[in-house]
């Protein structure tokens, strides 16, 4: 869909900071919102895939998250971190998707042959599948905490803001999740 542009909102020639893009998007510049989404899309896709473990469900959740974000732009408080705000919306959309489908979040797989014990690409894929399955078995609150802190590199305070909980809650969820992962994966987990 082409962007609605007014004479006061010329095409973006150079990358603008999120603050400026958000302000333009709040004034109706759809192209500015598109730039914001593209700028943050990789991180949102990473979060959604780790939570849902299914590309189709990930796409559904992201479409819903971006639509919600666009609709909520008038309520976005200037000066806030757009990436963190979008992260929270994406997280909520993923949780909604998990609740809506009420299925096990691990993607169905149809292995052609069992994983080999010999070193090679099949072993790496098998290990990745084991980690994915172990993450999927965690309660959603613990899974997203591991994804935010260990996968995305957020500190406890940033993860707490995204999740809407206290930093201590992040710490306790992380502790429980890591203990559960250790039982399944072994001691190499922090």
DACORWO-V20396 format. One record per run of one state. SS is the DSSP state (a for helix, b for strand, c for the rest). FROM is the first residue (numbers start at 1). LEN is the number of residues. If there is no record, write none. Layout:
[[SS;FROM;LEN] [SS;FROM;LEN]]
This chain:
[[c;1;17] [a;18;9] [c;27;3] [a;30;23] [c;53;2] [a;55;21] [c;76;6] [a;82;20] [c;102;19] [a;121;17] [c;138;2] [a;140;12] [c;152;4] [a;156;8] [c;164;3] [a;167;19] [c;186;5]]
